[in-house]
Amino acid sequence: MKKKSNKLTVGEIAAYSLGSLGREFSNNCINAFFLVYLCIYQGLNPIVLTVAFVFAKLWDAVNDPMLATIVNNTKKSRFGRYRPWILIGAVVNAIVIVAMFSPVSFENITLKYVYYLVAYVLWGMSFTVLDVPFWTMLPTMADSTNERNQASSMAKLVGGFGGFLVGMLGTSFILPMFAEKGMMKAYQYLGMATGLVMIIFLLITVLFVREKIELPHENVGLKYILSTFKENDQLRAYASSLIFFLTGTTIALNQILYLYTYCYEDGADYLPKAFSYTLFWVIACTG
């Protein structure tokens, strides 16, 4: 009998990479637009939000290994171990994004803070539910290190365009197009478009990428994960460097939208503000 090939195809690499673009669509939409939406159009205090979001990220650091443990210990189904989680996480994450950009009319300002903070925490948790299995399934796609590296590199490259695409979609098309209906309504449409695009692209991954390689598997507990982190100095070094990297890139990237929101005028007679923002990202991504 002819042995079935586990070679990773070009189509599977493309399908996996498009899923990465979908997940980054969600991630970059929140990073780029959510604070602007809350501060400008919901009238919330940026200092209070910054402190609250820091605590939300600390909770994220706690619940990430908890959710990863649940994903790892799930019994494998006929659809695989990881793809069902990707789809579930994508659907929940899309619903939460729409809720995050939906205006609320609480008379009590504290309730408004609570609503958006809870939505932000739920977004982070649902993103973890889709993100952890997305990368964890990579070793099950091919038994060659070279093929796995190709898929991973292409996924990161294509996913990197998610920030450019969601920025272009928001500032050049959706927000200007629906501004006459009110900016809060325009932001709600942005959330809906982001959620829809994310689900479509991640659905491509779920449908067209197979978990072909059966790997040794064992259930692990949260205590084991924490002890591994404690004992592995290389993992701690990587985690520390990642904190600094994400802090720097978040500050740099978020400033760009604020510059175009508050500082940039249409005085150059070259392009309107909205399309200049898109041109900036075209140049930046090309570089």
N, C-alpha and C positions, 0 to 999 in steps of 0.2 A: 504493500500500500504506500502511495505517495504521502510523505509527511507534509502536513499543512504548514505553510510558511508563516512565521510571526514577524516578518519584515514590515517595518513601518512604512506605509505608503505616503505619497505626496498629499493625497486627499485627506488622510488622517492628520497629518501635520497641519494642513490648512484649517481643518475643522477645529483642531485643538487651539490653534492660534487665534481664530475668530472668537472662541470662547474667552480667551484672555482679554481680547478687546472689549467684550461685553462686560466682564467683571470690572475692568478699568473705567468703563463708562460710568458705572455706579460710583466707584471710588472717587474719581475726579470731579464728578458733578457735585458731590457733597463737599469736597475740599475747596472747590472753586466758588460755589454759589451759596452755600447754606448760611454762612455767617453774614454775608452781604444781605441776603434776604431777611434774616432775623433782625439785623441792626437797622437797616434802612427802611424796610417795608413793614416790619412788625414792631419797630420802635423799642427793641430790647437793648439793654445796656451791654456794650461790648466787653467791659471788664468783668461783669458778672458771668457772661457767657464763656469767656476765656477760662476763668477759674472752674466753672462747672464742667467744661469740656475736658479740662485736664484730669479732673476726678473721673470723668467717664472713660477716659483712656486708661487710667489706672485700673478701673474695673475690667476694662477690655483685656489688660495683661493677665488678670486673674481668671476670667472666664474662657479665654482662648484655649489654654490646655485642658480645661474641663470639657469644652465642646469637642476638642480634638480627640479626647479619650472616648467620648460617646460615639463619634464617627468611626473610630478604629475598632471599637468593640461590637459594632453592629454586625449582625449575621448577614452573610453574603446572600443576595437574592439572584434570581435568574437574569436580572438587569445589571448585575455586578454589585460590588460593595460601595463604590464611590459615586457613580452617576446618579442614583436616586437622590443622594444628598445634595448634589450640585443643583438638580432641578428644584428640589424643595427649597433650598436656600435662595435660589434666584427668584422664585415666585414670592416668597415672604419678603425678601429684600425690596422687590419692586413695589409691593403694597405699602411697605414702610416709607419708601421714598416719596410716594404720592402723599402720604399722611404728613411727612415732614414739610412739604411745600404747600400744604393746604391751610388757608387762613382759618383761625379760630376766633371766636368772639367771647372769650371769658371776660367778665367784668373785673374779676380779681386777677391782677397782673401776676401774682405768684402762681396761679394755676396755668397761665400761659407759659411761664418758665418751665414748670413741671412737665407740661405736655410736650414741649419741644425737646427737653432734655431726655425724657423717657423715649421719645421717638428716635433720638440720636443713639442712645444706648441699644435700642432694639435693632437699629440699622447696623451697628457694629457687630452685634451678635449674629444676625442673619447673614452678614457678609462673611463672617468666619465660617458659618455652616457651609457656604458654597466654596469658599477660598481654600480651606484645608483639604477637602477631597479633590479639588481641581488639581493641585500640585502633587498630592499623595498618589494619585492614580498613574502618574507618569511612569514609574517602574513597571506597571502592569501592561503598558502599551507596547513595549519592545524589550527584547532581551539583550540588546546591544547598547553599550554605553555611548557609542558614537551616535546612534539613532536617537537615544534619549536626550543627548546634548543638543542635537539638531532641533528636536521638537521644543525643548525648553528655551533655547536661544531665540527661535522664531516666535514663540509665544510671548516672550518678554519684549521683543522688538515690535511686533504688531500691537501688543497691549499698550506699549508706550504711546501709540497714536490715539489712544482713548481720550487722553487729556486734551489734545488738540481738537479732536472731533466734537467732544461735548462742549468745549468752549466755543467753537465755531457755530455749532447748532444753536447754542443758547444766545450768544451775544449778537450774532449776525442774522438770525432768522426768527426763532421762536419769540424771544423777548420783544424785538421791534414789531413783529407781525401782530402780536396780541396786546401791545401796549395800550391801545385805545380802549380795551376792555378792563384796564387797570393792571398795574404791575403784579399785584398778588395773584390775579387770575393767570397772567402770563407765566409766572413762576410755577404755578400749578400745572400748566401745560408742559413746561420744561420737565417737571418731575415725572409726569405721565409718559412723555417721550423717552426719557432716560430709562425708566422701568421697562418699557416695551422693547427698546433696542437691546437691553441687557438680556431679557428673556429669550429673544429671538436668537442672538448669537450663542448663548450658552446652550440653547436647545440644539443647535447645530453640533456642538461638542457631544452632548448626551446621545444624539441619534447616530452620529457617524464615527465616533471613536469607541473602539472596543477595548475591554479589559481582557487581553489575550493571554497574559502570562500569570500563571498561578504561583504566587509567592508564599514562602513560609509566613505564617501569621500567628500571633498570640495576643490575647487580650492583656492590656496594661492598665494600671491604675494611675491616678493623679500623683500619688506618692512616688511612684517609679519615675514619672516625668520630672518631678521637682528634684529628686535625688540625682538624676542624670544631669540636669542643669548645674547642680551644685558641684558635681565631680568633673565635668567637662570644661576645662579652662578655655579651649578653643571656641566652644559654643558661647561662653560668657563674653569672650572678646568680640565675637561677631555680633552678639546682641547689643553690646555697648556701642560699637561703631555704627550699627544700624540706627540706634536712637539719635546719635549726633547727625547722621546723614538725613534722616527723615525730618528732624527739627529744622535743619538748614534749608532743605528743599521746600518744605511747607511754608516757611517764612518767605522765601524767594518767590515761589509760584503764586502765593496768595496776594502778594504785593502788586503783581501785574494787573489783576482785575481791579484792585482799588485805584491804581494809577489811572486806568482807563475810565473808571467810574467818576473820580473826583477831579483829576488833573488834566486829562486830555481834552483839547478843544478841536473842533473841525476847522481849524484855521490854516491848515497846511494846503488846502485846496487840492488834496490828493485823493483821499478816501474819507468817507464818513467814519465817525468813531467806531461804530459796530464792525465795519469791515476792516478797519485798521487793526482791530484786535485779532481778527482772523489772519490778516497778513502777517502780524507779529508771530503767530503760532506756526504759520507755514514756514517762515524763515527759521524760527527756533528749532522746529522738528527736523527740517532739512539739515541744519547744522549738526 
